[in-house]
Amino acid sequence: MLPLLKTRIPGPRSRALSRQLRRHECRNTTFVSADWPIFWERARGCNVWDADGNRYLDLTAAFGVASVGHNNPRVTAAARVQLSRLVHAMGDVHPNELKVRLATELSALTFDRWLRKSEIINHKSKILFSNSGSEAVEAALKTAILATGKPGVIAFVGAYHGLTYGALDATAWNYFRAPFHPQLPGFTVHSAPTESAVRAAFEQSERGIGAVIVEPILGRGGIVVPPPDFLPMLRRVCDEHRALLIADEIYTGFCRTGRWFAVEHWGVVPDLICVGKAMSNGFPISACIGRADVMDAWPESAGEALHTSTHLGNPLGCAMALAAIDEMKRLKLDEHACRLQDRLPGRGLGLMKGVELPNATACQRAVKRLLRRGIIALGGGERGNVLTLTPPLTISEGELEFTAKEIVRATK
Ligand SMILES: Cc1ncc(COP(=O)(O)O)c(C=O)c1O
């Protein structure tokens, strides 16, 4: 199966659009060069077509979002119905029924599955919706100080939790932090991922640590799977210090790693979990899901929510998320990702893999070679040297076989 490239990459239309974009968009946003980017026009399943009519195989799921396949017919149908009914409601004032249904579904998928029946009676989970991954992280960080009274947070070297200021405080990459350092609140301690370093961070904190936030598998940090005892150790240490464990599953959630959520690989139940990306297969909607006793640290609303936003619980996003989750269940994408794990090269779990290359130059070369062969992949890792592979979870064995051969060629 060879994707069909009609023109040299990028084609004339993409190049013209690049020139126009360059004039009007903030120059820091889209990287533009003679051979980058292509402009996406439409997509279906694992295929994307660009503005010049070239077809590509997408190994990114567009940053891990299109897990049930681009333009999935059932998600699109749900979106169409919702578009004709109601596109926007008043999220925290006069909401729409779909917000109720999605909150119930997210509880069922997480804490209702993770806690024993007797615990669920006391600990039903509660949801705080938002629009992006960064905002879900911010909701979790705010929950932590309300629930513990302690402002400090431990995050890990290499971690990526988003770029809005609260989330950026937790993100460890110097590249993103350095220009804004004087404006960062500074409540986060960045720790090495070892028990002694975590314990030292707890001991040395003057103001008290209320939460540990962790990506169960480092995503943008280069697809790094922790040693088997890492997450169970964090659970133990958090319990000892009466701190919350926040699992940032914005990248790893919703079947990506071969389980519904990556924490399930280690049997660890966090206090809060942040989800986004794949939840709706393409609408900007995210959530912080927590145990009810923790989430009830938020005071009952007396008419003015402490943390909300205009588009919170958007009905179109909720409709798409409910349809995407139904598709994950119907297609058993957790099992599919688990079964196909070894068909993709590199380290990782499920269909979240990283191929480590000697340096960023080698990685960029591979990404561009693949693009010229009709395959979309991304570089990752703090040093930019990891070829990151997160295809739609609907990818077939044949497409994976083709991919594996092309990756060998591109990384030679
Ligand atoms: C683990 C993790 N957390 C948070 C974020 C931030 O999400 P967003 O870009 O939607 O704000 C990302 C984005 O890649 C992520 O991978």
The ligand as an SDF file (V2000), in Angstrom:
LIG
                    3D

 16 16  0  0  0  0  0  0  0  0999 V2000
    0.5520   14.8960   28.6650 C   0  0  0  0  0  0  0  0  0  0  0  0
    0.0410   16.2130   28.1600 C   0  0  0  0  0  0  0  0  0  0  0  0
   -0.4950   17.0670   29.0210 N   0  0  0  0  0  0  0  0  0  0  0  0
   -0.9960   18.2510   28.6150 C   0  0  0  0  0  0  0  0  0  0  0  0
   -0.9400   18.6300   27.2950 C   0  0  0  0  0  0  0  0  0  0  0  0
   -1.4800   19.9630   26.8710 C   0  0  0  0  0  0  0  0  0  0  0  0
   -2.6400   19.8020   26.1270 O   0  0  0  0  0  0  0  0  0  0  0  0
   -3.1520   20.9960   25.1690 P   0  0  0  0  0  0  0  0  0  0  0  0
   -2.1290   21.1480   24.0980 O   0  0  0  0  0  0  0  0  0  0  0  0
   -4.4790   20.5010   24.6740 O   0  0  0  0  0  0  0  0  0  0  0  0
   -3.2700   22.2040   26.0350 O   0  0  0  0  0  0  0  0  0  0  0  0
   -0.3770   17.7580   26.3620 C   0  0  0  0  0  0  0  0  0  0  0  0
   -0.2630   18.1330   24.9370 C   0  0  0  0  0  0  0  0  0  0  0  0
    0.4290   17.5440   24.1590 O   0  0  0  0  0  0  0  0  0  0  0  0
    0.1310   16.5200   26.7990 C   0  0  0  0  0  0  0  0  0  0  0  0
    0.7050   15.6450   25.9500 O   0  0  0  0  0  0  0  0  0  0  0  0
  1  2  1  0
  2  3  1  0
  2 15  2  0
  3  4  2  0
  4  5  1  0
  5  6  1  0
  5 12  2  0
  6  7  1  0
  7  8  1  0
  8  9  2  0
  8 10  1  0
  8 11  1  0
 12 13  1  0
 12 15  1  0
 13 14  2  0
 15 16  1  0
M  END
$$$$
